[in-house]
């Protein structure tokens, strides 16, 4: 599948090729030679723009976990899907959102806590993840829009009438914060938010990607601005991002429901910057927020974790969120 991520590279390459050919035909090859370092740097940075718009890994369809069924909703022609447990109309809803390059079925272990406490459970799967349909380009804002449309669908079908909780892991926590912002009508049904080692700023992710691409630190801010312009040029207004500040808490989204952060102490994937930003923001805003830095918790491969589940269970009890 052709990826639109590298349009900038193709355009820059063609422009420089035309310039070089013109200079050579004009017997100005010495100028072309002098421009060569600039050309190489510009081409590399234009390639980097495409590489910074990462695509999830292609994966085969996972075996359907016992007790779960697939459901889907077409959002702008894309089949957004989720796993659901048996639905009882008298129960509240728990929505669990996996992280980058993971899949819905990886949240079944975390769902056990909510099932035993009287919740219907939905395991939301991000587009192009798991065995889902691939895409030409991918961004967190696409997933946020998908989830917002699903929340509207759930509301229309009575699944939110008893309230709902969201448990977002890693990038799933970033998506959850945006989709639960108070300006959305569906957020009035939200009873709580669980953030497990979450992303809190896309700029932090961008800077880490720049480090992987060996882009000098003094260019990180410039690359972020170029990436934002490039992203908005490629996407419809519904997915647009107005500023870099919008891509981080609190502008990204600061839900007004009770929130718990359960952060891996030694987070080899994200580090502690995201958690520190969340803690600072919630303290400044005086929200209903508590956090725990857990030594026994890793960032990934934690389908079951006794310490994490105990902390969430206690928080749910304190906030009257147990319904079993």
NORCORCOR-V537613 format. One record per residue. N is the residue number from 1. PSI is psi as a letter, one per 40 degrees, with the letter a starting at -180 (* if undefined). OMEGA is omega as a letter, one per 30 degrees, with the letter a starting at -180 (NA if undefined). Layout:
N/PSI/OMEGA ; N/PSI/OMEGA
This chain:
1/h/l ; 2/h/a ; 3/h/l ; 4/e/a ; 5/d/a ; 6/f/l ; 7/d/a ; 8/d/l ; 9/d/a ; 10/d/l ; 11/d/a ; 12/d/a ; 13/d/a ; 14/d/l ; 15/d/a ; 16/d/l ; 17/d/l ; 18/d/l ; 19/d/a ; 20/d/l ; 21/d/l ; 22/d/a ; 23/d/a ; 24/d/l ; 25/d/l ; 26/e/a ; 27/f/l ; 28/f/a ; 29/d/l ; 30/d/l ; 31/d/l ; 32/d/l ; 33/d/l ; 34/d/a ; 35/e/a ; 36/d/l ; 37/d/l ; 38/d/a ; 39/d/a ; 40/d/a ; 41/d/a ; 42/d/l ; 43/d/a ; 44/d/a ; 45/d/l ; 46/d/l ; 47/d/a ; 48/d/l ; 49/d/l ; 50/d/l ; 51/d/l ; 52/d/l ; 53/g/a ; 54/i/l ; 55/i/l ; 56/i/l ; 57/i/l ; 58/h/a ; 59/i/l ; 60/i/l ; 61/h/l ; 62/i/l ; 63/i/a ; 64/h/l ; 65/i/a ; 66/h/l ; 67/e/a ; 68/i/l ; 69/i/l ; 70/i/l ; 71/i/l ; 72/i/l ; 73/h/l ; 74/h/l ; 75/h/a ; 76/f/l ; 77/e/a ; 78/h/a ; 79/g/l ; 80/h/a ; 81/i/l ; 82/i/l ; 83/h/l ; 84/i/l ; 85/i/l ; 86/h/a ; 87/h/l ; 88/h/a ; 89/e/l ; 90/e/a ; 91/i/l ; 92/i/a ; 93/h/l ; 94/h/l ; 95/h/a ; 96/h/a ; 97/h/a ; 98/i/a ; 99/a/a ; 100/h/l ; 101/e/l ; 102/a/a ; 103/i/a ; 104/d/a ; 105/d/l ; 106/e/l ; 107/e/a ; 108/d/l ; 109/d/l ; 110/d/a ; 111/d/a ; 112/d/l ; 113/d/a ; 114/d/l ; 115/d/a ; 116/e/l ; 117/e/l ; 118/f/a ; 119/i/l ; 120/i/a ; 121/h/l ; 122/h/l ; 123/g/a ; 124/h/l ; 125/h/l ; 126/i/l ; 127/i/l ; 128/e/l ; 129/i/a ; 130/b/l ; 131/f/a ; 132/i/a ; 133/h/a ; 134/i/a ; 135/i/l ; 136/d/l ; 137/i/a ; 138/i/l ; 139/i/l ; 140/d/a ; 141/d/l ; 142/d/a ; 143/d/l ; 144/d/l ; 145/d/l ; 146/d/a ; 147/d/l ; 148/d/l ; 149/d/l ; 150/d/l ; 151/d/l ; 152/d/l ; 153/d/l ; 154/d/l ; 155/d/a ; 156/d/a ; 157/e/l ; 158/e/a ; 159/e/a ; 160/e/a ; 161/d/l ; 162/e/a ; 163/i/l ; 164/i/l ; 165/i/l ; 166/h/l ; 167/h/a ; 168/h/l ; 169/h/l ; 170/b/l ; 171/d/l ; 172/d/l ; 173/d/l ; 174/d/l ; 175/d/a ; 176/d/a ; 177/d/l ; 178/d/a ; 179/e/l ; 180/e/l ; 181/i/a ; 182/d/a ; 183/e/l ; 184/h/a ; 185/d/a ; 186/d/a ; 187/e/l ; 188/e/l ; 189/e/a ; 190/h/a ; 191/e/a ; 192/i/l ; 193/h/l ; 194/h/l ; 195/h/a ; 196/h/a ; 197/f/a ; 198/i/l ; 199/h/l ; 200/e/a ; 201/h/l ; 202/d/l ; 203/d/l ; 204/d/l ; 205/d/l ; 206/d/a ; 207/d/l ; 208/d/l ; 209/d/l ; 210/d/l ; 211/d/l ; 212/d/a ; 213/e/l ; 214/f/l ; 215/h/a ; 216/i/a ; 217/d/a ; 218/e/l ; 219/e/a ; 220/d/a ; 221/d/l ; 222/d/l ; 223/d/l ; 224/d/l ; 225/d/l ; 226/d/a ; 227/d/l ; 228/d/l ; 229/d/a ; 230/d/l ; 231/d/a ; 232/d/l ; 233/d/a ; 234/e/a ; 235/i/l ; 236/i/a ; 237/d/a ; 238/d/l ; 239/e/a ; 240/i/l ; 241/h/a ; 242/d/a ; 243/i/l ; 244/d/a ; 245/d/l ; 246/d/a ; 247/e/l ; 248/i/l ; 249/i/g ; 250/e/a ; 251/d/l ; 252/d/l ; 253/h/l ; 254/g/a ; 255/i/a ; 256/e/l ; 257/i/l ; 258/h/a ; 259/h/l ; 260/h/l ; 261/h/l ; 262/h/a ; 263/h/l ; 264/h/a ; 265/d/l ; 266/g/a ; 267/g/a ; 268/e/a ; 269/d/a ; 270/e/a ; 271/a/a ; 272/e/a ; 273/d/a ; 274/d/l ; 275/d/a ; 276/d/l ; 277/d/l ; 278/d/a ; 279/d/l ; 280/d/a ; 281/d/a ; 282/d/l ; 283/d/l ; 284/d/a ; 285/e/l ; 286/f/a ; 287/i/l ; 288/g/a ; 289/h/l ; 290/i/a ; 291/i/l ; 292/h/l ; 293/h/a ; 294/h/a ; 295/d/a ; 296/e/a ; 297/h/l ; 298/i/a ; 299/d/a ; 300/i/l ; 301/f/a ; 302/f/l ; 303/d/l ; 304/h/l ; 305/h/a ; 306/d/a ; 307/d/l ; 308/d/a ; 309/d/l ; 310/d/l ; 311/d/l ; 312/d/l ; 313/d/a ; 314/d/l ; 315/d/l ; 316/d/l ; 317/d/l ; 318/d/a ; 319/e/l ; 320/f/a ; 321/e/l ; 322/h/a ; 323/e/l ; 324/*/NA
